[in-house]
C-alpha cells in the first residue's frame, strides 16, 4: 500500500477521521508555512496545548517544518487540580521561554492567569496566510523539548535532537520487527514518551497505520481500547501496568466473547513498575479472546534516552527472576532462588536495544559486576543533548557522555532488571527498602483504591504509608490492615499510616503517583484534614 492509502485514523466514539500519510505531510507543511507567516521563526520554542489529536499532530509537524521547537504540554485533565496545572505551566514557560503558545481556546484564560501570555488558537493559524518559508532541519538541532513528568522532581526540558529521534526509532523498529503489515492502536497522550515517540512519531516516520483513541475516552471506558484492537486487528499497542489491571477488572465475559485479539503480537508494558501478577492475570483473562501471552513485551526507557533502552525479545512474553528477601542488602548482591514464600519476583525488561551500552554503579561508587544492584548509567546515540537552560543539571546528569538515569537495577544474563528510583528509596532505621514492595503489599485490601498507595521515609527515617480509601471504608480498620500487610510481606512496620479521600494523592500528567510531592505534603501537614483516621496508629 502507498502513503495515500495508509495513514492515521482518529477515533471519536464509533466514528473515525482518516488522514493518509501524504495528506498528513501536506497538512503539516501547510501549517508550517502559516506559522512562519504568523511570525514563528527558526529556533523559537512553541508550547503546544491542543486536546484534538489530529490538530496536535498537524501542528507538531508544522512547527518542525517551520524550524520551531515544539514544547508539548498536556491540557488539564481535571479542573479540581487546576492550580497544580498552572504551577507546572509556569515552570515550563519559565524554563523554555517560548515565543508562542498554540492552545485550545478553552485554555486561553488559564494561560493568561498562569504566565500572562495570550495563546494563538489552531483555527487562527489555519485561517492565516500560507506564504512563509519552510526550513530543512539539521541532525544535531533540537527537534522538540520533552518535559519530564515530575514524579520525583520538578519538570525538566529534555532536549531531543533529530539525530536522537532517528537513532532511537531505528533501534526500536529493529527490536520490534515492525513492518507495513502492523497496525498501531493507542490511547496514550501524545505529549510525551511512548505516546509521542513510539506511537506517533515512529508510525509517522515508518508510515505504519495507526488508530488514535482520545485518552479521555479510555479514562471513561477503558475497554474501548480493546474494542478497537479487535475491530482493526491491531498488532501493536503499549500501556502502563495500571491499564492492564483496569482491563482485567473491567472486561466482561460478553466482551471477551466478541473480541478477536489474535493479531496482537506486541503488548508493550512500561512507564511504571511492572507487577508480574497483574500481567499474568491480564493474559489469563484475555486468553478466551485470542490473546497470546507471548505478545507481552516488558520494556525500559526514559525521556533522557529519547525513549527506548531495553525491550523483551518479541515472542518471549513475561520473564521474571525470583530473588531472596525483599532487598539485596548493603552489598547489593542479587541471589536468584526458586520462587516461594519470602522471595521477591522481578520482571526482566529484556536486552539492550542496538546502539546502547550500560553500566551499573554500586553504592560504593565503583562499577558493579553482573547481578549486583546499583545506579543505572547508559551510553548511546539516543542520549539527549541535556536539559534546556540548565547547564549545571545537564552536567550532573549527562556529564561524561554516560547518562545517569536515576534508576536502580542490575544486569543478569544480559537482561536488564529495573528495581526502583534512587530518590524513592525508603530508609528505615538504616536499612533500605523499595517503596513498590511496601505499596504492593497493600494490593487486594477491600477498602483501598487499587494503585493509590504511596510509601516513603521521612528525614528522621520513619516509614510512612499514605493511601486513598474507598468512600464506604473504615479508615481505622484499614490503617491496621495496611500495617499488618506491610509487616508480613516486607518485614517492616510502618511508623505512620494515613488514609486520605479519593483524588488526594498527587499525580503526574501521565497518571504516575508523585512520591516526592506526597512526602513534601505530608511534612507540611497537608493531609491532616483528610486523614480520617488521624495518623493511623500503625506502630
Secondary structure, DSSP 4 states (H G I P E B T S, - for coil): --TTT-EEEEEETTEEEEEEHHHHHHHHHHHHHHHHHTT--TT-EEEEE---HHHHHHHHHHHHHTT-EEEE-PPPS-GGGHHHHHHHHHHHHHHH--SEEEE-GGGHHHHHHHHS---B-HHHHHTS---PPP----TTSEEEEEE---SSSS--EEEEEHHHHHHHHHHHHHHHT--TT--EEE-S-TTSHIIIIIIIIHHHHHT--EEEE-HHHHHH-TTHHHHHHHHTT--EEEE-HHHHHHHHHH--HHHHHH---TT--EEEE-SS---HHHHHHHHHHHGGGT--GGGEEEEEE-GGGSSEEEEPPTT----EEEEESSS-TTTTB--B--S-TTEEEEEB--EEPTTEEEEEE-TTSSBP-TTB-EEEEEEETTS--EETT-HHHHHHHHTTS-EEEEEEEEEETTEEEEEEEGGG-EEETTEEE-HHHHHHTTTT-TTEEEEEEEEEE-TT--EEEEEEEPTT--HHHHHHHHHHHHHHHHS---SEEEEE-TT-S-B-TTS-B-HHHHHHHHHTTTTTTT-TTSS----
